[in-house]
Amino acid sequence: MEKDMQEVMKKAEVLIEALPYIQQFNRKIIVIKYGGSAMSDELLQKNVIKDVTLLKLVGFKPIIVHGGGKEISKWVSRLGMEPRFVNGLRVTDEPTMELAEMVLSKVNKQLVTMVEELGVRAVGISGKDSGLLRVKKRYSDGEDIGFVGEITGVDPKVLYDLLENDYLPIVAPIGLDDACLTYNINADDAACAIAQAVGADKLAFLTDIEGLYRDINDKSSFISRLTCSEADKLIEEGHIGGGMLPKLAGCTSAIRNGVNRVHILDGRIPHCLLLEIFTNTGVGTMFMADGDEHAAG
């Protein structure tokens, strides 16, 4: 009996700890970029969707922006299509773009189904719908990499309409150019652009890393909170490299363009979203504006 009571008290403490965060972010928009291993593992996938659904039920206004790179690569191989790369980036020719759109649409509707199964109304769209994401052709060091788009504009009206009518929007990163040609978009870029356009209070990246380290080989150098200026300094000092550079640039750009907080989370940790948002310590790296060092999360 005593042990049972201790368990009950622990649960009560967790709820009490979460209460001020629920109050603080009630009716606030949070954009979640969902990709990586958390999309490949069925159990993790269900946990993420449960987290986002709970956020909505306690008053948040979540928007999911999902990737699908691993699933696209799987289908490219399965169909025997020959991948081609320029400067390490996959060239998206017309057949690959058609396949990417089909795969992303499939992923999109799977996520919608999972949300609906939990009793929350969701609508899956792509950046093509209602002119949400406008793009131009993106080049890699001046070289053509096909139908890969660079975002030039965001019209968030469709997202506001969905949120206002109590839907959870789930967005596939595809956009149209001025000639109405279809382009694949980096999901991180899409999430950043959407978060800025809707004035999101939070932008959360679910990734395959724990967060940021001053020294990747020293686990004690983990950074739980940092400002944009501190992030710039990390880059200048050479602490950040490779694929993290564009993600870090996206984080600081989002903060400087009106997003209140940006979080890098390890999507392989079950319920990482809830742990980051509703606990005092969090589990990832949180970015904030200069001067906000002592503000609550």
Helices and strands as residue ranges (DSSP letters): H 2-24, E 29-34, H 37-40, H 42-57, E 61-66, H 69-78, E 85-86, E 89-90, H 94-117, E 122-126, G 129-131, E 133-140, E 143-154, H 157-164, E 168-172, E 174-176, E 182-185, H 187-198, E 202-207, E 212-213, G 219-221, E 222-223, E 225-227, H 228-236, H 244-256, E 261-266, H 272-278, E 285-288
